[in-house]
Amino acid sequence: MADNPKSVSLKEAVRSIADPAKRKEVGRAIWMDTLTPLGNLKARDDFLERHRDDGYHIHIDLNNFKHVNDTYGHDAGDKAITSFG
């Protein structure tokens, strides 16, 4: 981003939105998972960058979830993810 003086970070872009309700909505769309009340990968990466030297962090990844969706359907997969989150 430093190479282009007109480029801004996502945080700067969100902060520049004047309407507080719209700013909150856009921020949530960028940083939060749409299904659970948890942060998404972007939020995780930002957190880990800011807290790199703070100690230990636990990261849980649900692998092979395609099998759940294919076997039980996407609604059941969504419920499983939501209950885990």
N, C-alpha and C positions, 0 to 999 in steps of 0.2 A: 503494500500500500504506500510505502514511503516514496516509491518511484513516481507516483502520480499525485501531485499536490491537491487535486480535486477529489480524490477518493477519501471515503470516510469509513470507519468501522461500523458494524451493525449497532453497537451500543450508541455511538454518536448519532447515527441516523434515527434511532428510536427516541433518544433524548431530544432531538430537534422537533418532534411532533408536538405542536402547541396544546392540543386538546388532551387533557389528562386521561380521559376514558379511552380515547383512541390509542394513546401511547401505551396504556396498560394492555389493551387488546393486541396490539402489534407485538409488544414484548412477549406476551404469553404465547403467541403463535410461533415466535422464533425460538423460544427457549423451552417450551413445555411439550410433553408428549400429548397427543390428541386424545388418547384413550384413558390414561391414568393421571393421577395428580403429581406425577414425577417429572423431573427434568429430562430432556431428550439428550442425545449424544453431544450436541453442541453445548448444552448446559454442563454436562459432565466434563467435557474437554476444557471448558472455561474454568470450572471449579478446580480441576486438577492443576491447571496452569497457575492459578492464583495461590493454591495451597500445596504446592510441590514439596516444600520442606517442612510441612506441619506434622508429619508422622505417617501413619498407615491409613489407607483408604480401602474400602471394600467395593468391588465392582461385580455385579451379577449380570450374566448374559444368558438369556434363554435360547439355547441352541436347538436346532432341528425343529423349530416350531411349525414349519411347513407341514410336517407329518400330522400334527394336531389339527390344523386347519383342513387338510385334505381328508382326514379320517372322520372328524366330528363336525366340520363346517366352520365357517368364519365367525358365526355368532358365538359358538362354544369357545373358539380360540380367543375371541375378544373378552369373554367372561373370565377365562382362565388368566389372561394377562391382567385384567382389571383386579381380580382377586389377589394376584401376586403383588401388584403395585400398591 
